């Protein structure tokens, strides 16, 4: 591929522009995991206030697997439930996604592509634009035992559903069809989809997991399930327009896929300071390698040897976890009571007698996931405390403002001679404000310090879950006990008021008033 990765500053400028762009109905957007996005922001120096790590710690290829159910290679596009924008993912417009892929590639190739569309959702008073993250999942059949599952937008039309089912069940355009619906939990199949081709699936009253059946009219003009209703027909003109639209859509999809495939060349070699493209991968050491460094890597001593494969096939290669007690035996299970991986020899030991086991990856993931949830909860509570401090600071600001107003009113009432004294009183207020603010900031700094520490540990957990490095996962040590207690806010703030005094020319200072 001829295109080279953009400079870091250019990347920041480009992505900022993509994120500010106003989306329109019909636009394609792509989901990007916030965990990977945070690493990218650190690498490119996205935050102008913190450039200390700019250019260090490359984020690696784009990895959207934290957004998917199970492994990204098992069920691509099946999103986890209850994902939230900004907290779990961000949206990038189509050219923004292609830009990112051209510079970083994707870890699981096409499996990391999560594409959605912008729709216009009509409310009571106005229309809102939003991204339909979770699609409607329908079961489609033709009154046989064969059913297929299809995810569609709630704003797709009944006509588009009919066209799709014609293609899947090999029904020609000349054959008239009609649709039947069976709702989730219902035992009765009802005729719910009349010949209203322009209705959306939502307007037709469809819901996820509904069963939709397609029926074809007999050659004698009758319907197998009875009735005389008119069905769906496809004209030659309509079919030509549909093919034209699908052709344009397919061409755009091919262009996006070519950008993803071509970006593979930008995955860098891990060997020493090599910056060549990684075309190979060692499954034992979990390192990216270029052809030039692969030979040197094979010469490195390794108790378990080296297994170098093509980079694009690395996900199909299994990574082994070796038993710490019976090395080089391979661990297949995870002991839930002992919370360690076990090999066949371990199962013979009496120390594991009567224990429960699960798959090794599932066991270690559960342990790390529990830690991750605990830290997330701790961070949330710390944020609540900082919000309370912000509220307290706003209240104090109002009181400081009121004090200053009283001083200024009093100052205007007096002769020019009292201006010096007024300045002294303002200084007193500033000192009190500085003292109070110092207390509040000190408490805030304590909380922010804990937040920073907790976020570092959280990022470490996320990295373990994403990389799944056996050695690192086995050396994992829980720190959740350090993140259980949220410190109380200790503030000693006195409420002050301005007391007016009786003035004379001789004792301006005493009569001006004081801050108490």
Buried (B, 14 or more C-beta within 10 A) or exposed (E): EEEEBBEBEEBBEBBEEBEEEEBEEEBBBBBBBBBBBBBBBBBBBBEEEEEEEBEEEEBBBBBBBBBBEEBBEEEBBBBEEEBEEEEBBBBBBBBBBBBBBBBBBBBBBEBBBBEBBBBEEEEEEEEEEEBBBEBBBBBBBBEEEEEEEBEBBBBBBBBBBBBBBBEBBEBEBEBBBBBBBBBEEEEEBEEBBBBEBEBBBBEBEBBBEBBBBBBBBEEEEEBEEEEEEEBBBBEEEBEEEBEEEEEEEEEEEEEBBEBBBBBBBBBBBBBEEBEBBBBBBBBBBBBBBBEEBBEEBEEEEEEEEBBBBEBBEBBEBEEBBBBBBBEEBBBBBBBBEEEBBBBEEBBEEEEBEEBEBBEBBEBBBBBBEEBBEBBBBBBEBBEEBBEEBEEBBEEBEEBBEEBBEBBEEBBEEBEEEBEEBBEEBBEBBEEBBEEBBEBBEEBBEBBBEBBEBBBEBBBBBBBBBBEBBBEEBBEBEBBBEEBEEBEEBEEEBEEBEBEEEEBEEEEBBEBBBBBE
